[in-house]
Amino acid sequence: MEILTELWKFLRVRKKLWLAPIIIVLLILGGLLILAQGSVVAPFIYTLF
């Protein structure tokens, strides 16, 4: 959790808040790929990429 707070402080101080949505989307997509790795839904998710 400390990594997320430091990342947020860095983005806020450096005025790079426009990067926050990009990072959030990448984390969601990565989590989706990890969770769907062994499921039946995996072939459908991989066709998106």
N, C-alpha and C positions, 0 to 999 in steps of 0.2 A: 504494500500500500504506500510505502514511502516513495517508491519510484513515481507513482502517479502524482503525488503531491509535489515532488520536485519538478516533474514535467510541467504541471500546471503553473507553478511559480515561474519557471523559465519562460513559458509561453506568455505569461502576463507581463513580466518585466521587459522582455524583448519585443513586445507588441506584435507577437506572431499568433494571435488568437485565431486567425483564419486557418491555421493548421489543425486546430482541434477537431473540426468535423471530418477531415481527411483521416486523422489518426483513429477516430472512433469508428468510422466505416471499415477501415482496415482491420481493426481488432474484432469487429463483429463478423466480418467475412472469414477471418482466420479461425475464430471460435466455431463458426458454422461448419467449416471444413473439418476441423478436428472432431467435432461431435458426430458428424455424419459419415465419418470414415468407415465405420463398420456396419452401417445400417443399410436398409433397402433403398433409402432415398439418395444414397451416394451417386449413382449413375446420373440422376437428374440434376444434381447440383454441379457435377463436373461438366455437364453439357453447357452450363452457363458460362464457363470460362473457356 
